């Protein structure tokens, strides 16, 4: 069915921002609204897929008709994704993952004391890279939000994280990136530029991206 290019496919989408606890009332997070990832989950469903959305903190309503798995921290997101990875055909990692977490989160509220205080952070595992190393049949798509040298970073990421596609958005351009309803993205594969899309609604970006993914999966011979 050409109207449902993802019929029979299992799609896992991560979205939103992960949240790293410092103490019971404080945490570190980022500006992710979840809009792009949620739009991808909705578009995947419209195109016929069975969709699971693993979501961190987001400021938009969760889409209807989609299995939603809420998570807080990066470690939680990693676990939720790994639990479901083997059954997936496509994984799209639109989440803004916190690169670091508190080395020793406190179980009591931290008291104000000295003029200066130091919070020690340790590196989180890279979920996308972990999946890239484990993939068998899965088609993996990463996102990158960059402010400079976007293409260079995108190509480095796609190789390092063994993704099949990488979607770059320049977060310095108005109408792109965090919080907006539109996005301007450039898509890369391991050999370079695939397509540079104009400014479009996140809904439209999501649909174009999924159609591209469906075509690539089909070209692999994994489809009917
Ligand atoms: O390296 P950077 O954070 O720019 O890479 C962005 C991509 O990697 C996104 O797809 C994001 O979801 C993913 N990522 C991840 N785990 C991390 C950091 C980023 O899965 N710890």
Boltz pocket constraint, residues with backbone or C-beta under 6 A from the ligand:
constraints:
  - pocket:
      binder: B
      contacts: [[A, 74], [A, 93], [A, 94], [A, 95], [A, 96], [A, 97], [A, 98], [A, 99], [A, 124], [A, 125], [A, 126], [A, 127], [A, 128], [A, 129], [A, 141], [A, 142], [A, 143], [A, 144], [A, 145], [A, 157]]
      max_distance: 6.0
